[in-house]
């Protein structure tokens, strides 16, 4: 059944081998489990939705044997990314971020955190009871988007907070900007703190000379990365790789295991785990070739978009670097609204990862054929021309004024004031007030435009008029406000 493993990855992927063996047994009727999951691979009841859903335990292997297969796969991933500790997650990078937060410090400890963090890390701070010191990335004046985290910014935060137990950064950012991780790692280590990197969007880093190195190669102590974003794993597949004290690092392996297991399901999907294992093997054996193809396709798409009069983000936009595999179209100055282009892309069967007033973020991966990306570019160029001919920028909500570019950029640059620890505010008694009356009160909930899910207001922070105005502008312009109890922003939950 070579077509089920066209590149023969199973020879280097024990979990994939276990999944292929199990599904072959299902297809021949030799697998008749009296164990979970309850669907027992019967397609005559629920249909094809259950196909391939093999559990780790009593699926990919016996209850005891499957653990050994998982450990083998994780050891190979650790070696691939230059660590001595690795765990696979079926809960996405969100689970990995929260596990690291629980592993590196204790309640009341101080951690320095990039404000471009994903909501999962902020909730990890709540779970672990950590007190954040926010550091802010540079804002590109031309686009209003976050660029790198300047080393001097981290140096200042560490000097002001010598008690810092760990440093959390996001790299690359959601838009693709990369920071000088080697310099950040050196500063963190000089302060006796580990550097932990949310690398969710860049599992492909380090797989080609023209791609940035992955975080561990640049001195980070741990990285969380999503195997289902830039790699090819099933949705929710992610992994955490670390250098522990056994390998000269600052992290304790036993503490990492306990924190990871604390929020890990005890019934993991073997299919997701096998796809993580297979993605690592694919990268190890074919990463250079596939990355070369990916880089050529994205470079060609960028050039065609430029030739069509559009702006695309790349290296010069965000110092010191930018993910060359990221395809981000900047529509500011075109007179066209990003949501209108997004609607045309949806109609054409080419949905994008993110669209707002001025941006389109397309995720191009090893799975994309050049024809797919060509169709995307053709649709974007035709959409922009059509909307320009029709009179220019519309608004996703006709009952409110459109936001300005400055309004959209404001969500990236809010500087919060912390009044209570995130955990204290999260569990405090709260009340619901109008958004205007919330100004000056302590926020009890997390509110963020999504995507990308970067908080504008978080538990424990003072609600500012600036934050409310920025959120309202995004909402009025058709943006999705996530996580808030009232996504229309009529009311806000505040600490009573």
C-alpha positions, -999 to +999 in steps of 0.1 A: +000+000+000+028+024-011+002+051-020-006+055+017+030+064+024+043+077-010+077+089+003+082+058+026+083+080+057+072+051+080+107+038+081+117+069+101+084+076+118+073+050+144+039+066+151+032+068+114+041+032+110+018+023+139-011+043+123-006+027+089-005-008+105-037-001+124-056+013+095-045-016+073-059-039+100-092-019+100-095-022+062-091-060+063-114-065+093-086-077+116-090-048+140-121-052+162-113-033+194-132-035+227-117-002+237-121+035+229-131+054+208-167+044+208-173+046+170-151+014+165-143+026+130-178+018+118-187+041+088-223+028+084-234+049+114-216+082+112-201+079+078-166+088+067-160+113+095-145+085+117-122+072+090-086+071+102-094+081+138-072+056+155-063+062+191-027+062+205-034+036+231-047+002+219-045+017+184-011+026+173+002+002+198-008-017+230-016+003+261+021-001+271+037-004+237+022+028+224+040+049+250+073+035+238+065+044+201+056+080+213+088+083+232+108+072+201+091+097+179+096+125+204+133+117+208+137+119+170+120+153+170+141+165+199+173+155+180+160+171+148+155+205+164+186+203+186+171+197+220+171+169+245+134+170+255+103+170+233+066+163+237+039+161+210+006+178+216-029+172+202-040+205+218-021+228+194+006+254+203-020+267+228-014+237+250+024+240+246+024+277+256+004+269+288+026+240+297+057+262+295+041+288+316+034+263+343+069+247+340+092+277+344+081+296+375+056+296+403+027+317+416+037+353+421+069+351+400+078+377+375+082+369+338+089+392+309+065+387+280+062+400+245+029+419+241+023+402+208+017+370+227-012+347+217-041+345+241-031+310+251+000+322+268-018+349+286-042+323+300-011+302+308+000+331+330-034+330+347-031+292+352+004+295+367-002+327+386+027+345+369+030+383+369+039+397+334+062+426+326+051+435+290+077+444+264+065+459+231+078+453+196+088+481+173+060+495+152+068+499+115+059+535+107+050+528+071+025+500+078+016+504+115+024+467+120+046+452+147+082+444+137+109+429+158+115+431+196+145+453+200+173+438+222+175+471+241+139+469+250+144+435+266+176+447+283+158+476+299+130+453+312+155+429+327+175+457+343+143+470+359+131+435+370+162+415+381+138+390+397+126+379+363+122+341+362+117+336+324+114+355+292+086+347+267+087+360+231+067+354+199+089+348+169+081+352+141+051+374+148+018+367+131+027+389+102+061+373+098+086+397+113+115+381+131+137+394+159+174+389+168+168+358+189+205+352+195+208+386+211+175+381+231+188+347+243+221+362+254+203+389+274+179+365+291+207+341+300+228+370+313+199+376+337+197+339+346+164+334+329+155+310+301+142+323+268+110+306+257+098+311+221+063+308+207+074+297+172+039+285+162+040+299+127+074+287+117+081+250+121+098+253+087+125+275+100+160+260+099+151+236+070+168+256+042+198+280+040+175+309+029+152+304+059+159+318+094+173+294+119+149+278+144+149+293+179+169+265+196+197+270+171+198+306+181+201+300+218+165+297+230+158+272+258+125+260+245+102+265+215+066+258+209+057+252+172+026+241+153+030+211+131-004+219+115+005+255+103+036+256+082+040+218+082+015+192+071+001+176+103-035+173+112-052+202+128-042+206+165-008+189+160+020+208+178+052+201+197+074+216+224+112+211+221+136+222+249+172+221+260+171+210+297+197+210+325+208+176+311+219+194+280+233+226+296+200+245+296+181+262+323+149+240+322+141+210+344+130+180+324+108+166+352+091+199+357+084+202+320+069+167+319+046+175+349+034+207+334+028+192+300+009+163+314-012+185+336-032+199+307-027+170+282-056+148+273-053+112+285-070+100+253-047+115+226-056+110+189-031+086+173-039+101+139-028+136+150+003+122+168+012+101+137+009+132+115+033+152+137+058+123+135+053+121+097+058+159+093+091+157+112+103+129+090+092+147+059+112+178+070+142+157+079+144+139+046+129+163+021+129+197+039+156+214+017+139+204-016+104+213-004+115+246+011+133+255-021+100+250-040+081+269-014+104+299-014+103+300-052+065+299-053+062+327-027+088+349-043+070+345-076+037+354-061+052+385-044+067+397-077+034+392-096+015+411-069+041+440-070+039+440-108+001+444-104+006+475-083+002+460-048+025+461-018+037+430-001+055+427+031+090+413+032+124+418+047+128+456+044+095+460+062+106+444+095+142+445+107+162+424+111+142+399+091+110+385+078+098+350+071+104+346+033+077+320+031+050+343+044+027+360+019+012+392+032-006+417+009-008+453+022-038+471+007-034+505+023-034+531-004-053+510-029-087+524-020-100+488-015-112+472+017-096+438+026-129+423+036-142+429+001-112+411-014-116+383+012-152+378+001-141+374-035-114+349-025-140+329-005-163+329-036-133+316-057-126+288-032-094+305-020-100+315+017-072+333+034-059+330+070-067+366+078-081+397+063-087+431+078-091+466+063-055+468+050-041+432+051-045+398+035-025+370+051-021+339+030-006+307+044+015+290+018+030+256+027+047+226+012+013+213+002+006+242-022+010+236-059+022+266-079-012+266-096-030+272-063-009+303-055-012+315-090-050+314-087-048+332-054-028+360-070-050+362-100-081+365-078-066+392-056-055+413-086-088+410-103-107+418-071-087+449-064-092+462-100-129+455-098-135+473-065-113+502-076-134+505-108-166+503-086-157+534-066-132+522-041-132+512-004-164+499+010-172+490+046-182+457+060-207+475+083-228+502+066-243+514+099-209+528+112-181+549+098-152+530+083-120+529+104-089+547+094-055+531+090-045+546+123-075+530+140-065+495+128-028+501+137-038+511+172-047+476+182-010+466+178+003+495+199-019+497+230+003+501+261-017+486+290-015+496+327-015+466+350-035+471+382-039+434+393-021+402+386-039+384+357-048+354+379-063+376+406-084+396+382-095+364+363-109+348+395-121+380+412-158+388+415-168+409+385-196+430+373-209+441+339-209+478+330-212+498+297-180+501+278-178+538+285-183+532+322-155+506+321-129+532+314-106+534+344-119+501+358-099+469+361-107+445+332-118+410+342-118+394+307-097+390+276-107+410+245-089+408+212-095+411+175-092+377+160-073+368+140-046+371+152-058+369+188-033+394+204-050+409+234-059+446+235-074+442+270-065+414+295-075+405+330-059+428+355-054+458+331-070+491+334-096+497+307-085+528+287-105+550+264-078+544+238-083+506+239-121+509+237-118+533+208-094+509+189-116+479+195-148+498+185-131+509+153-122+474+143-156+461+151-173+490+132-152+481+102-163+445+102-135+429+123-143+401+147-139+408+184-131+375+201-133+362+237-152+391+250-185+382+267-201+409+246-184+409+212-204+440+202-185+459+229-217+474+244-206+461+278-173+450+294-167+427+324-147+445+351-135+436+386-162+445+411 
